[in-house]
Amino acid sequence: MNALFDLHGRLAVVTGARRGIGRAMAEALAAAGADIIGVSARLRDDDEVATAVRRLGRSFEGHAVDFADRGAVLALGAVLAGRAPDILINNAGTIERAPAATHPLQWWDRVIEVDLSSQFALTQLVAGPMLERGSGKVVFTASMLSFQGGINVPGYTAAKSGIAGVTRALANEWAGRGVNVNAIAPGYIATDNTEALRADPERSSSILGRIPAGRWGRPDDLAGAAIFLCSAASDYVSGAILAVDGGWLGR
Ligand SMILES: NC(=O)c1ccc[n+]([C@@H]2O[C@H](COP(=O)([O-])OP(=O)(O)OC[C@H]3O[C@@H](n4cnc5c(N)ncnc54)[C@H](OP(=O)(O)O)[C@@H]3O)[C@@H](O)[C@H]2O)c1
């Protein structure tokens, strides 16, 4: 393995690790040598991600926390800060679909809390020891809707646009202190998050027809970007939002 991408001896926190993109990222970091602390709403010690990470010879510790519960997120942050991880991937996220004109405000509030506010609250705590030590990697999961408006998902678009801003804000303050803050913006990836789009023949074919790569993304399409942004290979990269989108944004 090229030393630039070697994560042996590193401890990584990956949120949303139970399935989808987070699971793929956790397994990719473990394959590169990192031990993993996984977090998600319903994570259990015998979930597939735990087994896969251990099969790779790395340790896995799981925490089940609802990111809609601010108190629980703060308590988790304190526990994780005590473990002084080298890497934090803020990937857990939810989505609610309804037209803007009738979008329930409680959905707006929940999505903003889970996808934006809790991400900042957790990062503040977990990055504390990184800043003291003078090294660390923080990676957010952004979205195409960090750049575009989306359809029927105003809260999600607001949250993911906010994540782009938080990425740059933290990068500005922390790049000089040895902590790299960046984001990965996945394109349209086949996970539970996009199930409703893929089930709608019209949306599904219009999305597919606009992806230059000619296919939906798979969770493991995010593996390389995750390893890059969590490794020494990206030591001079800060405030970047790396699109992994089959060319969607370039179109
Ligand atoms: N799929 C795409 O096309 C796409 C594109 C751009 C960005 N993203 C972003 O990528 C990230 C991962 O999404 P995905 O596509 O992998 O979706 P997914 O398969 O639905 O996975 C979402 C993950 O986030 C966790 N999560 C959801 N709500 C939570 C809450 N209230 N508290 C704690 N954890 C919670 C889930 O936990 P449980 O498994 O325990 O339920 C799950 O592990 C999200 O931030 C999403 O917005 C996805």
The ligand as an SDF file (V2000), in Angstrom:
LIG
                    3D

 48 52  0  0  0  0  0  0  0  0999 V2000
  -27.5900    8.2950   -1.7940 N   0  0  0  0  0  0  0  0  0  0  0  0
  -27.3210    9.4190   -2.4010 C   0  0  0  0  0  0  0  0  0  0  0  0
  -27.5410    9.5560   -3.6080 O   0  0  0  0  0  0  0  0  0  0  0  0
  -26.7340   10.5770   -1.6430 C   0  0  0  0  0  0  0  0  0  0  0  0
  -26.3390   11.6910   -2.3760 C   0  0  0  0  0  0  0  0  0  0  0  0
  -25.7860   12.7770   -1.7120 C   0  0  0  0  0  0  0  0  0  0  0  0
  -25.6080   12.7350   -0.3450 C   0  0  0  0  0  0  0  0  0  0  0  0
  -26.0140   11.6460    0.3490 N   0  0  0  0  0  0  0  0  0  0  0  0
  -25.7820   11.6670    1.7940 C   0  0  0  0  0  0  0  0  0  0  0  0
  -24.9970   10.5500    2.1550 O   0  0  0  0  0  0  0  0  0  0  0  0
  -25.2100   10.2540    3.5210 C   0  0  0  0  0  0  0  0  0  0  0  0
  -25.5060    8.7780    3.6640 C   0  0  0  0  0  0  0  0  0  0  0  0
  -26.7080    8.5100    2.9800 O   0  0  0  0  0  0  0  0  0  0  0  0
  -27.0110    7.1280    2.2450 P   0  0  0  0  0  0  0  0  0  0  0  0
  -27.3080    7.4430    0.8470 O   0  0  0  0  0  0  0  0  0  0  0  0
  -25.9810    6.1290    2.5760 O   0  0  0  0  0  0  0  0  0  0  0  0
  -28.4170    6.7950    2.9260 O   0  0  0  0  0  0  0  0  0  0  0  0
  -28.9450    5.6210    3.8450 P   0  0  0  0  0  0  0  0  0  0  0  0
  -28.6220    4.3110    3.2160 O   0  0  0  0  0  0  0  0  0  0  0  0
  -30.3460    6.0160    4.0900 O   0  0  0  0  0  0  0  0  0  0  0  0
  -28.0780    5.7220    5.1910 O   0  0  0  0  0  0  0  0  0  0  0  0
  -28.2560    6.7800    6.0850 C   0  0  0  0  0  0  0  0  0  0  0  0
  -27.4260    6.5250    7.3180 C   0  0  0  0  0  0  0  0  0  0  0  0
  -27.5980    7.6530    8.2040 O   0  0  0  0  0  0  0  0  0  0  0  0
  -28.1180    7.1780    9.4450 C   0  0  0  0  0  0  0  0  0  0  0  0
  -29.1170    8.0950    9.9910 N   0  0  0  0  0  0  0  0  0  0  0  0
  -30.2400    8.5480    9.3900 C   0  0  0  0  0  0  0  0  0  0  0  0
  -30.9560    9.2960   10.2500 N   0  0  0  0  0  0  0  0  0  0  0  0
  -30.2660    9.2960   11.4150 C   0  0  0  0  0  0  0  0  0  0  0  0
  -30.5030    9.8570   12.6780 C   0  0  0  0  0  0  0  0  0  0  0  0
  -31.6150   10.5710   12.9680 N   0  0  0  0  0  0  0  0  0  0  0  0
  -29.5980    9.6290   13.6640 N   0  0  0  0  0  0  0  0  0  0  0  0
  -28.4840    8.8910   13.4280 C   0  0  0  0  0  0  0  0  0  0  0  0
  -28.2090    8.3260   12.2420 N   0  0  0  0  0  0  0  0  0  0  0  0
  -29.0990    8.5180   11.2460 C   0  0  0  0  0  0  0  0  0  0  0  0
  -28.7720    5.8400    9.1690 C   0  0  0  0  0  0  0  0  0  0  0  0
  -28.7830    5.1150   10.3780 O   0  0  0  0  0  0  0  0  0  0  0  0
  -29.5020    3.6550   10.5220 P   0  0  0  0  0  0  0  0  0  0  0  0
  -28.8920    2.7840    9.4840 O   0  0  0  0  0  0  0  0  0  0  0  0
  -29.1570    3.2330   11.9120 O   0  0  0  0  0  0  0  0  0  0  0  0
  -30.9560    3.8810   10.2850 O   0  0  0  0  0  0  0  0  0  0  0  0
  -27.8880    5.2860    8.0670 C   0  0  0  0  0  0  0  0  0  0  0  0
  -26.7970    4.5850    8.6200 O   0  0  0  0  0  0  0  0  0  0  0  0
  -26.3370   11.1580    3.9790 C   0  0  0  0  0  0  0  0  0  0  0  0
  -25.7960   12.3000    4.6270 O   0  0  0  0  0  0  0  0  0  0  0  0
  -26.9930   11.5610    2.6760 C   0  0  0  0  0  0  0  0  0  0  0  0
  -27.6780   12.7690    2.7780 O   0  0  0  0  0  0  0  0  0  0  0  0
  -26.5740   10.5580   -0.2550 C   0  0  0  0  0  0  0  0  0  0  0  0
  1  2  1  0
  2  3  2  0
  2  4  1  0
  4  5  1  0
  4 48  2  0
  5  6  2  0
  6  7  1  0
  7  8  2  0
  8  9  1  0
  8 48  1  0
  9 10  1  0
  9 46  1  0
 10 11  1  0
 11 12  1  0
 11 44  1  0
 12 13  1  0
 13 14  1  0
 14 15  2  0
 14 16  1  0
 14 17  1  0
 17 18  1  0
 18 19  2  0
 18 20  1  0
 18 21  1  0
 21 22  1  0
 22 23  1  0
 23 24  1  0
 23 42  1  0
 24 25  1  0
 25 26  1  0
 25 36  1  0
 26 27  1  0
 26 35  1  0
 27 28  2  0
 28 29  1  0
 29 30  1  0
 29 35  2  0
 30 31  1  0
 30 32  2  0
 32 33  1  0
 33 34  2  0
 34 35  1  0
 36 37  1  0
 36 42  1  0
 37 38  1  0
 38 39  2  0
 38 40  1  0
 38 41  1  0
 42 43  1  0
 44 45  1  0
 44 46  1  0
 46 47  1  0
M  CHG  2   8   1  16  -1
M  END
$$$$
